[in-house]
Amino acid sequence: MAVPKRKTSVSRRNKRRSHHKITAANVVEDKKSGEYRLSHHIDLKSGFYKGKKILDI
């Protein structure tokens, strides 16, 4: 069974974890309704996407 020969240093541990971040959701304010929504998604309140009516609500 493989066992580490030395304790992993704090610096080495933190270098490994440097990519373990949480990215924020890309939330934008809708131009027409003022509601917040994810970018590149339909506004569910009004049913518009890129200025065109997509959903009948």
VOMIPA-656342 format. One record per atom (N, C-alpha, C, O): residue number from 1; residue in one letter; atom name; x, y, z. Coordinates in Angstrom, 1 decimal. Each point is the difference from the previous one (the first is absolute). Layout:
<pts>
+------+------+------+--------+--------+--------+
! resi ! resn ! name !   east !  north !     up !
+------+------+------+--------+--------+--------+
!  NUM !    A !   CA !      X !      Y !      Z !
...
+------+------+------+--------+--------+--------+
</pts>
This chain:
<pts>
+------+------+------+--------+--------+--------+
! resi ! resn ! name !   east !  north !     up !
+------+------+------+--------+--------+--------+
!    1 !    M !    N !    0.8 !   -1.2 !    0.0 !
!    1 !    M !   CA !   -0.8 !    1.2 !    0.0 !
!    1 !    M !    C !    0.9 !    1.2 !    0.0 !
!    1 !    M !    O !    0.9 !    0.1 !    0.8 !
!    2 !    A !    N !   -1.2 !    0.9 !   -1.7 !
!    2 !    A !   CA !    0.8 !    1.2 !   -0.1 !
!    2 !    A !    C !   -0.3 !    1.0 !    1.2 !
!    2 !    A !    O !   -1.2 !    0.3 !    0.3 !
!    3 !    V !    N !    2.2 !    0.1 !    0.3 !
!    3 !    V !   CA !   -0.1 !    0.9 !    1.1 !
!    3 !    V !    C !    0.9 !    1.2 !   -0.2 !
!    3 !    V !    O !    1.2 !   -0.2 !   -0.4 !
!    4 !    P !    N !   -1.6 !    1.5 !    0.6 !
!    4 !    P !   CA !    0.8 !    1.1 !   -0.2 !
!    4 !    P !    C !    1.2 !    0.0 !    0.9 !
!    4 !    P !    O !   -0.1 !   -0.3 !    1.2 !
!    5 !    K !    N !    1.3 !    0.7 !   -1.8 !
!    5 !    K !   CA !    1.2 !    0.0 !    0.8 !
!    5 !    K !    C !    0.1 !    1.2 !    0.9 !
!    5 !    K !    O !    0.5 !    0.0 !    1.1 !
!    6 !    R !    N !   -1.0 !    1.2 !   -1.7 !
!    6 !    R !   CA !    0.0 !    1.2 !    0.8 !
!    6 !    R !    C !   -1.4 !    0.7 !    0.0 !
!    6 !    R !    O !   -0.8 !   -0.3 !   -0.8 !
!    7 !    K !    N !    0.7 !    1.1 !    1.8 !
!    7 !    K !   CA !   -1.3 !    0.8 !    0.1 !
!    7 !    K !    C !   -0.1 !    1.0 !   -1.2 !
!    7 !    K !    O !    1.0 !    0.6 !   -0.3 !
!    8 !    T !    N !   -2.1 !   -0.5 !   -0.3 !
!    8 !    T !   CA !   -0.2 !    1.0 !   -1.0 !
!    8 !    T !    C !    0.0 !    1.4 !    0.6 !
!    8 !    T !    O !   -0.7 !    0.3 !    0.9 !
!    9 !    S !    N !    1.5 !    0.5 !   -1.5 !
!    9 !    S !   CA !    0.2 !    1.4 !    0.5 !
!    9 !    S !    C !   -1.3 !    0.8 !   -0.3 !
!    9 !    S !    O !   -0.7 !   -0.3 !   -0.9 !
!   10 !    V !    N !    0.5 !    1.4 !    1.7 !
!   10 !    V !   CA !   -1.1 !    0.9 !   -0.2 !
!   10 !    V !    C !    0.0 !    0.6 !   -1.4 !
!   10 !    V !    O !   -1.0 !    0.1 !   -0.6 !
!   11 !    S !    N !    2.2 !    0.3 !    0.2 !
!   11 !    S !   CA !    0.1 !    0.6 !   -1.3 !
!   11 !    S !    C !   -0.4 !   -1.0 !   -1.2 !
!   11 !    S !    O !   -0.7 !    0.4 !   -0.9 !
!   12 !    R !    N !    1.2 !   -1.6 !    1.0 !
!   12 !    R !   CA !   -0.3 !   -1.0 !   -1.0 !
!   12 !    R !    C !   -1.5 !   -0.3 !    0.0 !
!   12 !    R !    O !   -0.6 !   -0.2 !   -1.1 !
!   13 !    R !    N !    0.0 !    0.1 !    2.3 !
!   13 !    R !   CA !   -1.4 !   -0.3 !    0.1 !
!   13 !    R !    C !   -0.8 !    1.1 !   -0.6 !
!   13 !    R !    O !   -1.0 !   -0.2 !   -0.7 !
!   14 !    N !    N !    1.4 !    1.5 !    1.0 !
!   14 !    N !   CA !   -0.8 !    1.1 !   -0.6 !
!   14 !    N !    C !    0.2 !    0.2 !   -1.5 !
!   14 !    N !    O !   -0.9 !    0.4 !   -0.6 !
!   15 !    K !    N !    2.0 !   -0.8 !    0.1 !
!   15 !    K !   CA !    0.2 !    0.0 !   -1.5 !
!   15 !    K !    C !   -0.9 !   -1.0 !   -0.6 !
!   15 !    K !    O !   -0.6 !    0.3 !   -1.1 !
!   16 !    R !    N !    0.4 !   -1.4 !    1.7 !
!   16 !    R !   CA !   -0.9 !   -1.0 !   -0.6 !
!   16 !    R !    C !   -1.4 !    0.5 !    0.0 !
!   16 !    R !    O !   -0.8 !   -0.4 !   -0.9 !
!   17 !    R !    N !    0.4 !    1.1 !    2.0 !
!   17 !    R !   CA !   -1.4 !    0.5 !    0.1 !
!   17 !    R !    C !   -0.2 !    1.3 !   -0.7 !
!   17 !    R !    O !   -1.1 !    0.5 !    0.1 !
!   18 !    S !    N !    2.0 !    0.0 !   -0.8 !
!   18 !    S !   CA !   -0.2 !    1.3 !   -0.6 !
!   18 !    S !    C !   -1.1 !    0.0 !   -1.1 !
!   18 !    S !    O !   -0.5 !    1.1 !   -0.3 !
!   19 !    H !    N !    0.2 !   -2.2 !   -0.3 !
!   19 !    H !   CA !   -1.1 !   -0.1 !   -1.0 !
!   19 !    H !    C !   -1.3 !   -0.4 !    0.6 !
!   19 !    H !    O !   -1.0 !   -0.1 !   -0.7 !
!   20 !    H !    N !    0.9 !   -0.1 !    2.0 !
!   20 !    H !   CA !   -1.2 !   -0.4 !    0.7 !
!   20 !    H !    C !   -1.0 !    1.1 !    0.3 !
!   20 !    H !    O !   -0.5 !    0.0 !    1.1 !
!   21 !    K !    N !    0.4 !    1.0 !   -1.9 !
!   21 !    K !   CA !   -0.8 !    1.1 !    0.3 !
!   21 !    K !    C !   -1.4 !   -0.1 !   -0.5 !
!   21 !    K !    O !   -0.2 !   -0.8 !   -1.0 !
!   22 !    I !    N !   -0.7 !    1.5 !    1.5 !
!   22 !    I !   CA !   -1.4 !    0.0 !   -0.4 !
!   22 !    I !    C !   -0.2 !    1.2 !   -0.9 !
!   22 !    I !    O !    0.3 !    1.1 !    0.4 !
!   23 !    T !    N !   -0.8 !   -1.3 !   -1.6 !
!   23 !    T !   CA !   -0.2 !    1.2 !   -0.9 !
!   23 !    T !    C !   -1.4 !    0.5 !    0.2 !
!   23 !    T !    O !   -1.0 !   -0.7 !    0.3 !
!   24 !    A !    N !    0.8 !    2.0 !   -0.3 !
!   24 !    A !   CA !   -1.2 !    0.7 !    0.2 !
!   24 !    A !    C !   -0.9 !   -0.2 !   -1.3 !
!   24 !    A !    O !    0.5 !   -0.1 !   -1.1 !
!   25 !    A !    N !   -1.8 !    0.0 !    1.4 !
!   25 !    A !   CA !   -1.0 !   -0.2 !   -1.1 !
!   25 !    A !    C !    0.0 !    1.3 !   -0.8 !
!   25 !    A !    O !    0.0 !    1.1 !    0.6 !
!   26 !    N !    N !   -0.2 !   -1.2 !   -1.9 !
!   26 !    N !   CA !    0.0 !    1.2 !   -0.9 !
!   26 !    N !    C !   -1.4 !    0.6 !    0.0 !
!   26 !    N !    O !   -0.7 !   -0.2 !   -1.0 !
!   27 !    V !    N !    0.4 !    1.0 !    2.0 !
!   27 !    V !   CA !   -1.4 !    0.6 !    0.1 !
!   27 !    V !    C !    0.1 !    1.4 !   -0.5 !
!   27 !    V !    O !    0.8 !    0.8 !    0.4 !
!   28 !    V !    N !   -1.8 !   -0.5 !   -1.3 !
!   28 !    V !   CA !   -0.1 !    1.4 !   -0.5 !
!   28 !    V !    C !   -1.4 !    0.5 !    0.2 !
!   28 !    V !    O !   -0.9 !   -0.8 !    0.2 !
!   29 !    E !    N !    0.8 !    2.1 !   -0.3 !
!   29 !    E !   CA !   -1.3 !    0.6 !    0.2 !
!   29 !    E !    C !   -0.7 !    0.2 !   -1.4 !
!   29 !    E !    O !    0.7 !    0.5 !   -0.9 !
!   30 !    D !    N !   -1.9 !   -0.9 !    0.8 !
!   30 !    D !   CA !   -0.7 !    0.0 !   -1.3 !
!   30 !    D !    C !   -0.3 !    1.5 !   -0.3 !
!   30 !    D !    O !   -0.4 !    0.8 !    0.9 !
!   31 !    K !    N !    0.6 !   -0.4 !   -2.2 !
!   31 !    K !   CA !   -0.2 !    1.3 !   -0.4 !
!   31 !    K !    C !   -1.5 !    0.5 !    0.0 !
!   31 !    K !    O !   -0.2 !    1.2 !    0.4 !
!   32 !    K !    N !   -0.7 !   -2.1 !   -0.7 !
!   32 !    K !   CA !   -1.4 !    0.4 !   -0.1 !
!   32 !    K !    C !   -0.7 !    0.0 !    1.4 !
!   32 !    K !    O !   -0.6 !    0.9 !    0.5 !
!   33 !    S !    N !    0.7 !   -2.1 !    0.2 !
!   33 !    S !   CA !   -0.7 !   -0.2 !    1.2 !
!   33 !    S !    C !    0.7 !    0.4 !    1.3 !
!   33 !    S !    O !   -0.6 !    0.3 !    1.0 !
!   34 !    G !    N !    2.0 !   -0.2 !   -1.1 !
!   34 !    G !   CA !    0.8 !    0.3 !    1.1 !
!   34 !    G !    C !    0.2 !   -1.2 !    1.0 !
!   34 !    G !    O !    0.6 !    0.2 !    1.0 !
!   35 !    E !    N !   -1.1 !   -1.3 !   -1.4 !
!   35 !    E !   CA !    0.2 !   -1.3 !    0.8 !
!   35 !    E !    C !    1.4 !   -0.5 !   -0.3 !
!   35 !    E !    O !    0.6 !    0.2 !   -1.0 !
!   36 !    Y !    N !   -0.1 !   -0.9 !    2.0 !
!   36 !    Y !   CA !    1.3 !   -0.7 !   -0.1 !
!   36 !    Y !    C !   -0.2 !   -1.4 !   -0.6 !
!   36 !    Y !    O !   -1.0 !   -0.7 !    0.3 !
!   37 !    R !    N !    1.9 !    0.4 !   -1.3 !
!   37 !    R !   CA !   -0.1 !   -1.3 !   -0.6 !
!   37 !    R !    C !    1.4 !   -0.5 !   -0.4 !
!   37 !    R !    O !    0.9 !    0.8 !    0.0 !
!   38 !    L !    N !   -0.8 !   -2.0 !   -0.4 !
!   38 !    L !   CA !    1.3 !   -0.5 !   -0.5 !
!   38 !    L !    C !    0.2 !    0.5 !   -1.4 !
!   38 !    L !    O !   -1.0 !    0.0 !   -0.8 !
!   39 !    S !    N !    2.2 !    0.4 !    0.4 !
!   39 !    S !   CA !    0.3 !    0.4 !   -1.3 !
!   39 !    S !    C !   -0.2 !   -1.1 !   -1.0 !
!   39 !    S !    O !    0.2 !   -1.2 !    0.3 !
!   40 !    H !    N !   -0.7 !    1.5 !   -1.5 !
!   40 !    H !   CA !   -0.3 !   -1.0 !   -1.1 !
!   40 !    H !    C !   -1.1 !   -0.9 !    0.4 !
!   40 !    H !    O !   -0.1 !   -1.1 !   -0.5 !
!   41 !    H !    N !   -0.8 !    1.6 !    1.3 !
!   41 !    H !   CA !   -1.2 !   -0.8 !    0.4 !
!   41 !    H !    C !   -1.3 !    0.9 !   -0.2 !
!   41 !    H !    O !    0.1 !    1.2 !   -0.1 !
!   42 !    I !    N !   -1.2 !   -1.9 !   -0.1 !
!   42 !    I !   CA !   -1.3 !    0.8 !   -0.2 !
!   42 !    I !    C !   -0.4 !    0.6 !    1.4 !
!   42 !    I !    O !    0.2 !   -0.6 !    1.0 !
!   43 !    D !    N !   -0.7 !    1.8 !   -1.1 !
!   43 !    D !   CA !   -0.6 !    0.6 !    1.1 !
!   43 !    D !    C !   -1.4 !   -0.6 !    0.3 !
!   43 !    D !    O !   -0.9 !    0.2 !   -0.8 !
!   44 !    L !    N !    0.8 !   -1.0 !    1.9 !
!   44 !    L !   CA !   -1.3 !   -0.7 !    0.2 !
!   44 !    L !    C !   -1.1 !    0.8 !    0.4 !
!   44 !    L !    O !   -1.2 !   -0.4 !   -0.2 !
!   45 !    K !    N !    1.4 !    1.7 !    0.6 !
!   45 !    K !   CA !   -1.1 !    0.9 !    0.4 !
!   45 !    K !    C !   -0.7 !    0.5 !   -1.3 !
!   45 !    K !    O !   -1.2 !    0.0 !    0.0 !
!   46 !    S !    N !    2.0 !    0.4 !   -1.0 !
!   46 !    S !   CA !   -0.6 !    0.6 !   -1.2 !
!   46 !    S !    C !    0.0 !   -0.9 !   -1.2 !
!   46 !    S !    O !   -0.8 !    0.1 !   -0.9 !
!   47 !    G !    N !    1.7 !   -1.1 !    0.9 !
!   47 !    G !   CA !    0.0 !   -1.0 !   -1.1 !
!   47 !    G !    C !    0.9 !    0.5 !   -1.2 !
!   47 !    G !    O !   -0.1 !   -0.5 !   -1.1 !
!   48 !    F !    N !    0.9 !    1.6 !    1.3 !
!   48 !    F !   CA !    0.8 !    0.5 !   -1.0 !
!   48 !    F !    C !    1.4 !   -0.5 !    0.0 !
!   48 !    F !    O !    0.5 !   -0.3 !    1.1 !
!   49 !    Y !    N !    0.1 !    0.2 !   -2.3 !
!   49 !    Y !   CA !    1.4 !   -0.4 !   -0.1 !
!   49 !    Y !    C !    0.6 !    0.8 !   -1.1 !
!   49 !    Y !    O !   -0.5 !   -0.1 !   -1.2 !
!   50 !    K !    N !    1.5 !    0.9 !    1.4 !
!   50 !    K !   CA !    0.7 !    0.9 !   -1.0 !
!   50 !    K !    C !   -1.1 !    0.9 !   -0.7 !
!   50 !    K !    O !    0.1 !    0.2 !   -1.2 !
!   51 !    G !    N !   -1.0 !    0.3 !    2.0 !
!   51 !    G !   CA !   -1.0 !    0.9 !   -0.6 !
!   51 !    G !    C !   -1.2 !   -0.7 !   -0.7 !
!   51 !    G !    O !   -0.8 !    0.7 !   -0.6 !
!   52 !    K !    N !    0.8 !   -2.0 !    0.5 !
!   52 !    K !   CA !   -1.0 !   -0.7 !   -0.7 !
!   52 !    K !    C !   -0.9 !   -0.8 !    1.0 !
!   52 !    K !    O !    0.5 !   -0.5 !    0.9 !
!   53 !    K !    N !   -1.8 !    0.5 !   -1.2 !
!   53 !    K !   CA !   -0.9 !   -0.8 !    0.9 !
!   53 !    K !    C !    0.1 !   -1.5 !   -0.3 !
!   53 !    K !    O !   -0.2 !   -0.4 !   -1.2 !
!   54 !    I !    N !    0.6 !   -0.3 !    2.2 !
!   54 !    I !   CA !    0.3 !   -1.5 !   -0.2 !
!   54 !    I !    C !   -1.2 !   -0.8 !    0.7 !
!   54 !    I !    O !   -0.5 !   -0.9 !   -0.6 !
!   55 !    L !    N !    0.2 !    1.3 !    1.8 !
!   55 !    L !   CA !   -1.0 !   -0.7 !    0.7 !
!   55 !    L !    C !   -1.3 !    0.8 !    0.1 !
!   55 !    L !    O !    0.0 !    1.2 !    0.2 !
!   56 !    D !    N !   -1.1 !   -1.8 !   -0.2 !
!   56 !    D !   CA !   -1.3 !    0.6 !    0.2 !
!   56 !    D !    C !   -0.4 !   -0.1 !    1.4 !
!   56 !    D !    O !   -0.4 !   -1.1 !    0.5 !
!   57 !    I !    N !    0.5 !    2.1 !    0.3 !
!   57 !    I !   CA !   -0.3 !    0.0 !    1.4 !
!   57 !    I !    C !   -1.2 !    0.9 !    0.3 !
!   57 !    I !    O !   -0.4 !    0.0 !    1.2 !
+------+------+------+--------+--------+--------+
</pts>
